Amino acid sequence: MTTVQRDAIRTRRALLEAAERALMVHGPQVSLEAVARDAGVSKGGLLHHFRSREALLRALCEHWIQQYDDAVARHLEPDDGRPGRFCRAHIRAAFDPSIGDGPWRNIAVQSALLAIPGLFEHARINGRRWEAEMASDGLHPQRVLIISRALDGDSMTEMFDTPSDDDERTTLRDLLLVLTERNEPLT
Amino acid sequence: MTTVQRDAIRTRRALLEAAERALMVHGPQVSLEAVARDAGVSKGGLLHHFRSREALLRALCEHWIQQYDDAVARHLEPDDGRPGRFCRAHIRAAFDPSIGDGPWRNIAVQSALLAIPGLFEHARINGRRWEAEMASDGLHPQRVLIISRALDGDSMTEMFDTPSDDDERTTLRDLLLVLTERNEPLT
C-alpha cells in the first residue's frame, strides 16, 4: 500500500468518526459542512471521499455493521466446539463496550438512515444474516429464537433507557449465555 | 351521558381512527386537513377536539397505550393464581391480532411521535410500568427480564419484517409462555 492510499484510508476513517460525532450533536439533519469542519477537512475534501450526504450515511451504516462483525469474530472462542458458540459470540459482541453508545442508538438517527433508499432492506438482510449465523452450530432453534429476540429487545431498550440500567444489562447478558449452555428444547 | 356527550366521544374516536389511517398513507408529516377529510369533518371540527397536530398525535399515543392495556386486561385469566399470570397476559396481548399492524409499527412514525416534547419520557414510563406489572406476581425476575426483552425485540422485528414471519411469531409466543410455566432461576 502506498502512502497516498494509507492517507486516504486514514482520512476516510476520520470522516466517518466525525460524522458519528456530528450526528450525536446535530441529529439526523447534520450537514456535510459540520462533518467536514469536525474532521478538519474542506467540504471539497469530504466530497472527494463521499460524493453526497447519502453516500456518507450509507458508508457509516456499513462501518457499524463491520464493527459489530469484528466484535463477533473477536468473541468467537477458538477452542469452543459446543453448540451455541456463535450465539455466545453474538451475545458477548452485543454487550461489548466497543459497540456501546453510538448515534445508531438514537431513534431519530435510525429513522433518518432507514429512509435512505435501500438501507432498510440492507438492515433487514443483515439482521437475518446474524440470525442465520447464530442458528448455524446446532443450538436448538427455540433457544436461538429467544436469544435473537432478546438481543433485539436489548438494543431497543438501549434507545429508551439511561446508562443506570447497566446492571440489568449485565444480568441479561449472563442469562442469555446460560440459555446457550444447554441444548434440550424448551417445550 | 347526554346525546351531545356520546356524539363527542364518537367523533373523537373517528378522528383518532382517521389519524391512524392517514399516518399509514402519508407518514409522519400527515396534515390535519388530511385527517379531517378522512374522518368526514371540517378542519374546524377537528380543532374543536384536538387543538393542534401535536395534541392529536399525543391522544393517538394514549389511545394505543389504552388498547394494549385493554388487551392485557382481557387476557388475564381470572382463575389463574400461579406466578406468571401477568406475564402470560402481556405475552398474549402483544401477539393479539387486535394490537396488530398500526402506524406505530412504522419507524418513521415512531420517531416523529417520540420527538414530540414529553412523549419519549411517556413511552419510557409506560414500558417500565408494564415491566413492573409483569414482575408483580412472583415469577422469577430472570424469567421476567428475558420475556420483557424478547417482547421488545418482537415489536422491533415487526418493524422490519414481512407478515410471512407469522409462524415464527407464533413459535416465539409459545416459547415465552413456556418460560412462565416454571419458576426456578435460570442460572
Interface residues (C-beta under 8 A of the other chain):
Chain A: I107 A108 Q110 S111 A112 L114 A115 F120 A123 R124 G127 Q142 L145 I146 S148 R149 A150 L151 D152 G153 D154 S155 M156 T157 F160 D161 E168 T171 L172 D174 L175 L176 V178 L179 L186 T187
Chain B: I107 A108 Q110 S111 A112 L114 A115 F120 A123 R124 G127 Q142 L145 I146 S148 R149 A150 L151 D152 G153 D154 S155 M156 T157 F160 D161 E168 T171 L172 D174 L175 L176 V178 L179 L186 T187
